[in-house]
Amino acid sequence: MKKIIEEYKSEIKKLIINPKYIVPVIFVAILSYGFAITHYSIGVDDLCFDRYVSGTYILSAKRWGTWLLYNILNIKEFTPFWLEFVVSTFMVIIAIVLSAFLKRQSKDKINIWECVIFSSIFISNPIINHFFIYQSTNLAVVISNLLMIIALILIMENYFGDRKIKIYIISIIFITLALSMYESCAQTYLVLLFISIFIKLVNEEEEKGIFKFFCISIGCLIFGILGYAITGKITLLILKQLGIKKPNFASAEIISIDKRILSLPKDTRIIIWKKYLSALIFDVMNGIRNYYPVKVLVLSSIIVLIVEVIKSYKTKKDGRLWTIELMIFSNLILIIIQIKIMYRIEFSWILTTAFLILYLYKIVENRKTLKYVVNIIIIFLIIFQTKNLNQIFYKEYIRFEKEKNVATEIATDITKNTNYENKPIVYVNTLKNIKQDNNEDIKSIINCGKDAFNECGIETTKFINHMGYNFLVTTKSKYKEMLNQYELLDDETKNKNIIELEDCIIVNLDKY
């Protein structure tokens, strides 16, 4: 293992000290994340550290690795700038590690400018915003994926090197730890596995050896999943014994084995399946039609597949074609299993897009005219991605500014017009004026917080209190009683912004 580490340290050092690589990569990173780092926003999970890190909610999701990571680093409260900067830095680190890996495995057939292209496409993909803006998990997402990448590198270097059992064991431990932070990193592992096999096939390695490498890699992944499943069960048992087990709100269930669905009559199950599938198909088609990063992924996949079909026909060998097909399909595995689009799985999409664009550049590198055209397209793509990602972060910031103003307005109305000191705040209706440019509702923290964790407005009140107030929250049992009192009021009273009752303050969100 020491030998592997030293060799990769040497490869990474070459990249870092080369200004042709590191200057454009840092420039792209600044353009992509600069605004998000310097302008903080508070999202739906950003004030929940008391539940996730100090509490046991994230342990109930069997993500003990995330819980350990945040507790070790003592990240127990909203941490603007610092956390965003660390996550951005890790995105650059992952790009560098992957570039060193590709350069080494291709036997230096990938030059420094091609490493720049790969890293820049990887770092600036707008899909990144989906996990970047959630402070309670963004660090876990990047570190879990980095651990998965390192695990596969160790397995590959060990298999085509000394073949020491202890390296496989270390890799399995890394996989288990990575899965305990965020399960979807398994998809990144599979994508990188097929990228690795593709490179070996391009280098004309022996297919029998490649197949054995594939089997060992999948075996290590299976053992890692078993390790995660066992440690997760143990974690839940400990929480249950201590009486501190909380509900799991992580949406990690596999629909095909959901006991609630399986217990229903067959006709009802069929209706539910049709509903899930139609919603999934709609999401996928909507993404292809309207979401720029998905268009790039789909278009580049189609072009690469066409090229590989032609190569397969000419050479009468279809190993490379199958590998590319499996790499692309790997990005859909968790979607198919869970019958839903989940943002955290999209890390593998970032890797796939970067590799496909690198592939497309490689096939034209010896054709002068076409090379210049592709160069211009790729430079434009990178610039457009940095602009797009920056703009998404800006829109998230605007959403926060609007909600901050609403929160301040609510707080001002309460403090000016009520005797609120000993009365909890209760929310009715929904905040309707937080819109994106395309008039679709975005994830409003005030709306989400109203019912978050199956409670009654605690997270919304927490958000308002974050602006410098100290309002009280209610309990679930009292909440129903207060709602009953609200329903008995006349329409004129219900139409007020703030309603003061004997034992609570009711906020009508419709009025804001």
C-alpha positions, 0 to 999 in steps of 0.5 A, a space after each residue: 500500500 505504501 508503494 501505491 500511495 507514493 506513486 499516486 503522491 508523485 502523480 498528484 504532485 506533478 499535476 499540482 505544480 504544473 501551472 498549465 493544469 492547476 491555474 485553469 482548474 482553480 480559475 474554474 473552481 472560483 467561477 463555479 463556487 465563488 458566489 456560494 462561498 461568499 454569500 451564504 443562504 439557509 436551506 431546509 436542512 441547514 438549521 437541523 444540526 441539533 437533530 442530525 449531529 447532536 441528536 440521533 436522526 441521522 443515526 436512525 438513517 444508518 448514516 453513522 459515518 456522517 454522524 461520526 464525521 460531523 461530531 469529530 469535526 465538531 460541526 454542530 451548528 450552521 457554518 457559513 463560508 467554512 463548510 462551503 469552502 471545504 466542500 469546494 476544496 474537496 471537489 477540486 481534490 477529487 478532480 485531481 485524484 481522478 485526473 492522476 488515476 486516469 493519467 496513470 492508468 492510460 499510461 500517460 496517453 492522457 496529456 495535461 490539457 486533457 486532464 484540465 478538460 476532465 477536471 473543469 467539466 467535473 468541477 463545474 457541472 451544475 448538478 453539483 448544486 443539488 448536494 452543495 447547498 445542504 450543509 447537513 450532508 454536503 461534506 459527507 457526500 464529497 468525502 464518501 465519494 472520495 473514499 469510494 474512488 480511493 477504494 477502487 484505486 486500491 483494488 485496481 492497483 493491488 490486483 494488477 500489482 502485488 495482490 495483497 489480501 490486506 489491501 482488499 480488506 482496507 478497501 472494504 473498510 473504506 467502502 463500508 465507511 463511505 456507504 455509512 456516510 451516503 449510500 448513493 456513492 456505490 453508484 460512483 464506484 460502479 461508474 469508475 469501475 467501468 471507466 477503469 475496465 474501458 481504459 484497460 481494454 483500450 490498453 489491450 490488457 488480457 480480457 481474462 484478467 480484466 474479468 477477474 478484476 471486475 469480479 474482485 471489485 464487485 466482491 469487495 463492494 458486496 462485502 462493503 454493503 454487508 458491512 454497512 448493513 450489519 453496522 447499520 442494524 447494530 446502530 439501530 439496535 443500540 438506539 432502540 435499547 437506549 430509547 433514543 431511536 428516531 424515525 428515518 426521514 432519509 428516503 432511502 427505502 427500496 420500493 420493491 421491498 417496501 413492506 407497506 406496499 407489499 402488504 396491500 392487495 394486488 390491484 392496489 399494488 399495481 396502481 401504486 407501481 403505475 403511479 411511481 413509474 409514470 412519475 419517474 418517466 415524467 421526471 426523466 423526460 422533463 429533465 432531458 427536455 428542460 435541464 441543461 446538465 442532463 441534456 449534456 449527459 444524454 447527448 454525449 452518451 449517444 455520440 460516444 455510443 455511436 462511435 463505439 458501435 462503429 468501432 465494434 463493427 470494424 474490429 469485431 470486438 464488442 468489449 468496449 461497447 459493452 463497458 460504455 453501455 454498463 457505465 452509462 446504465 450504472 447511473 440509473 441503477 438507484 433510480 430503477 431500484 428506488 423508482 425516484 430521482 434522488 439528487 445525491 446519486 447525481 455525483 456519478 453523473 458528474 463523473 460520467 459527463 466529465 469522462 464522456 467529454 474527455 473521450 470525445 476530445 480524445 477521438 478528435 485530437 489527431 484531426 486538426 480542424 475538428 480538434 479546434 472546433 471541439 476545443 471551442 465547444 468544450 471551452 464554451 461548455 466549461 464557461 457556460 457550466 460555471 455561469 450556470 452553477 453560479 446562477 443557481 447558487 445566486 437564485 438560492 441566495 435570492 430565495 433565502 433573502 426573500 424568506 429572510 424578509 418574510 421571517 422578519 416581517 412575521 416576527 415584527 408583526 408578532 412583537 408589535 401586536 401581541 403579548 407573545 412572551 409565553 405563547 407558542 407560535 402556530 402556523 396555518 396555510 402555506 407561504 405562496 410568494 416564494 417563486 423561481 423565475 420559471 414560476 415553479 415553487 422552490 424549496 421554501 424553508 418556511 413551508 417545509 419547516 411547518 411540517 418537518 419531522 412530523 412536528 408542528 412548525 418547530 423548524 419554521 420558528 427556528 428559522 425566524 429565531 435565527 434572525 435574532 428572536 426567541 419565540 416559543 414552539 408548541 407540542 403536537 398534542 397542543 397543536 391539534 387543540 390550537 387548530 381546533 380553536 382556529 377553525 371555530 373563528 369567524 372568517 374575518 378573524 381567520 383572514 388576519 395576518 396574526 391571530 392572538 389566542 389565549 394560549 398561542 399565536 397563530 400566523 397565517 402564512 397566506 398573508 405573507 
